[in-house]
């Protein structure tokens, strides 16, 4: 029995509805009830009721000619409410753009969403290389410098709880390597103040990451700086780019006091 099933405060019906909304992947416009059921593991009868309810509430729209659903404007309204309340994005935007241009890299501000990181802001500074990310795009948590940096910003207990959940939902064959790389990232962070990823998620991309933790404990975001392997060496990450990303993080933290 899962932790959610034993939690009396957990509303399973709401959780299932949100899982349907998360089933959409980047670039997908329409999904049918069969695809929802396949991706979420929910019975088709349950999916039918959930899609009906979400359509009535404006979070899905039904396209009769296709027999499928697309996301509704209600989802955008929720996303906008979140972004507009995150004032640190406005302060971070020019700093990210400056660092990206000066280092010919891609600099990202991100937040955790379940077992992923979501891009909140990105600046692309290399004339020939663009990280395949945009606002709202999710990337793997434990495989990226952005996600590992977020983990490094957590206290040991919540980080261990997250790793247990991640391990339970990962492929058994790949988890030991992923777990070892996360623990190495924590060690690197303790030594350097930042962590890094040398092609773990994308073999053509090297990256460095730092956590951005609210002083009052209200939240943890993360910053990463990425670039192509021909422009990013391990020595450059450790000697130049990691310290510069740390400096950017410190400037943001000092401008926002306790909160983010």
C-alpha positions in Angstrom: 0.0 0.0 0.0 1.4 3.4 -1.0 2.0 6.3 1.3 -0.9 8.2 -0.5 -3.3 5.3 0.1 -2.6 5.4 3.9 -2.8 9.2 4.2 -6.3 10.1 5.3 -5.9 13.7 4.1 -5.0 12.6 0.6 -7.9 13.0 -1.9 -7.4 10.3 -4.5 -10.0 11.6 -6.9 -8.3 14.9 -7.1 -4.9 13.3 -7.6 -6.2 11.2 -10.5 -7.6 14.2 -12.2 -4.3 16.0 -12.0 -2.5 12.9 -13.3 -4.6 13.2 -16.5 -3.5 16.8 -17.0 0.1 15.7 -16.5 -0.3 13.0 -19.2 0.2 15.6 -22.0 3.7 15.7 -23.3 5.6 18.5 -25.0 4.2 19.2 -28.4 1.1 17.1 -28.0 -2.2 18.7 -28.7 -4.8 15.9 -28.3 -5.2 12.8 -26.2 -8.1 10.3 -26.2 -9.5 8.4 -23.2 -7.5 5.3 -24.3 -4.3 7.2 -24.2 -5.1 8.7 -20.8 -5.8 5.3 -19.5 -2.6 3.8 -20.9 -0.4 6.6 -19.5 -1.9 6.8 -16.1 -2.8 3.2 -15.5 -6.4 4.2 -14.5 -9.4 2.2 -15.6 -11.2 3.6 -18.7 -14.4 4.1 -16.8 -12.6 6.3 -14.3 -10.9 8.2 -17.1 -14.3 8.8 -18.7 -15.6 10.4 -15.6 -12.5 12.4 -15.0 -12.3 13.8 -18.5 -16.0 14.7 -18.4 -15.5 16.6 -15.1 -12.3 18.4 -16.2 -14.1 19.5 -19.4 -17.0 20.9 -17.4 -14.5 22.8 -15.3 -12.6 24.2 -18.3 -9.3 22.3 -17.8 -9.9 20.1 -20.9 -11.7 20.8 -24.1 -13.4 18.1 -26.1 -12.9 17.9 -29.9 -15.8 15.9 -31.2 -14.5 15.5 -34.7 -11.4 13.8 -33.3 -13.0 12.1 -30.2 -10.1 13.5 -28.2 -9.3 16.2 -25.6 -6.9 19.1 -25.5 -5.8 21.2 -22.5 -8.3 24.0 -21.8 -7.7 27.7 -20.9 -8.2 26.9 -17.3 -4.7 25.3 -17.2 -3.1 28.4 -18.6 -4.9 30.5 -16.0 -3.4 28.4 -13.2 0.1 28.6 -14.8 -0.1 32.3 -15.2 -1.2 32.8 -11.6 1.8 30.8 -10.5 4.3 32.7 -12.7 2.9 36.2 -11.9 3.3 35.5 -8.2 6.9 34.5 -8.6 8.5 37.9 -8.6 12.0 36.5 -8.6 11.6 35.7 -12.3 11.6 39.4 -13.1 14.8 40.0 -11.1 16.5 36.9 -12.5 15.7 37.6 -16.2 18.4 40.3 -16.9 21.0 38.5 -14.8 20.4 35.2 -16.6 20.6 37.0 -20.0 23.9 38.7 -19.1 25.6 35.5 -17.8 24.4 33.5 -20.8 25.7 36.1 -23.2 29.1 36.5 -21.5 29.7 32.7 -21.2 28.0 31.6 -24.4 25.8 29.2 -22.5 22.1 28.5 -21.6 21.2 29.6 -18.1 18.0 28.2 -16.5 15.9 29.0 -13.4 13.7 26.0 -12.5 11.4 24.5 -9.8 10.5 20.9 -8.9 7.3 19.4 -10.2 6.9 15.8 -8.9 9.9 13.9 -10.2 10.9 16.5 -12.8 12.2 20.1 -12.9 10.1 22.7 -14.7 11.8 25.6 -16.6 10.6 28.9 -15.1 13.0 31.1 -17.1 15.8 30.5 -19.7 18.3 32.6 -21.5 20.2 31.2 -24.5 23.6 32.8 -25.1 25.5 30.6 -27.6 25.3 31.7 -31.2 25.2 28.1 -32.5 23.8 26.1 -29.6 20.4 26.3 -28.0 19.3 24.0 -25.2 16.0 22.4 -26.2 14.0 24.0 -23.4 11.3 26.6 -23.1 9.1 28.0 -20.4 7.1 25.2 -18.7 9.1 22.3 -20.2 10.0 19.5 -17.8 13.4 17.8 -17.5 14.4 14.7 -15.5 15.2 15.6 -11.9 18.0 13.2 -10.9 19.8 13.2 -14.3 20.3 17.0 -14.8 22.4 19.6 -13.0 19.2 21.6 -12.5 17.5 18.8 -10.6 20.6 17.7 -8.7 21.1 21.3 -7.6 17.6 21.4 -6.2 18.3 18.2 -4.3 21.5 19.7 -2.9 19.5 22.5 -1.5 17.2 20.2 0.6 18.0 19.0 4.1 19.0 15.4 4.4 15.6 14.0 5.5 13.5 15.4 2.6 16.3 14.6 0.1 16.4 11.0 1.3 12.6 10.7 1.2 12.6 12.1 -2.4 15.3 9.6 -3.4 13.3 6.7 -2.0 10.3 7.7 -4.1 12.5 8.3 -7.1 14.1 4.9 -6.7 10.7 3.2 -6.4 9.4 4.8 -9.6 12.7 4.3 -11.6 13.7 1.3 -13.7 15.5 -1.1 -11.4 18.4 -1.5 -13.8 19.2 2.2 -14.1 18.5 3.4 -10.5 21.9 2.4 -8.9 23.8 4.5 -11.4 21.4 7.4 -11.0 21.5 7.1 -7.2 25.3 7.1 -7.3 25.4 10.2 -9.5 23.0 12.1 -7.1 25.1 11.2 -4.1 28.2 12.4 -6.0 26.5 15.6 -6.8 25.8 16.2 -3.1 29.4 15.6 -2.3 30.5 18.0 -5.1 28.1 20.6 -3.7 29.5 20.2 -0.2 33.1 20.7 -1.6 32.5 23.4 -4.3 29.2 25.0 -3.5 27.8 23.7 -6.7 27.2 20.4 -8.5 27.7 19.5 -12.2 26.7 17.0 -14.8 29.0 15.8 -17.5 26.7 14.5 -20.2 24.6 12.4 -17.9 21.2 13.6 -19.4 22.5 14.6 -22.8 25.9 13.3 -23.8 26.5 16.5 -25.9 25.8 18.9 -22.9 27.9 19.7 -19.8 26.2 21.7 -17.0 26.7 23.1 -13.6 23.9 23.8 -11.1 23.3 25.6 -7.8 20.3 25.6 -5.4 18.4 28.8 -4.7 17.0 28.4 -1.2 14.7 31.0 0.6 16.3 32.0 3.9 12.9 31.6 5.6 12.6 28.0 4.3 9.6 28.8 2.1 10.9 27.2 -1.0 13.8 25.9 -3.1 14.5 26.7 -6.7 17.6 25.9 -8.7 19.8 27.5 -11.4 21.8 25.8 -14.0 24.3 26.8 -16.7 24.7 24.5 -19.7 26.6 24.3 -22.9 28.0 22.0 -25.6 30.9 19.8 -24.8 33.1 21.6 -27.3 32.7 24.8 -25.3 32.4 23.3 -21.8 35.3 21.4 -20.1 35.2 20.1 -16.6 38.1 22.5 -15.8 36.0 25.4 -17.0 32.9 24.3 -15.1 34.9 24.1 -11.9 37.2 27.1 -12.3 35.0 29.7 -14.0 31.3 28.8 -14.6 30.4 27.3 -11.3 31.8 30.3 -9.3 30.0 32.7 -11.7 26.7 30.9 -11.3 27.2 31.0 -7.5 27.7 34.8 -7.8 24.4 35.1 -9.7 22.6 33.0 -7.1 24.0 35.2 -4.2 22.9 38.4 -6.0 19.4 37.0 -6.3 19.2 35.9 -2.7 20.5 39.2 -1.4 17.9 41.1 -3.3 15.0 39.0 -2.0 15.8 38.8 1.7 14.1 35.9 3.3 11.6 34.8 0.6 11.6 34.1 -3.1 
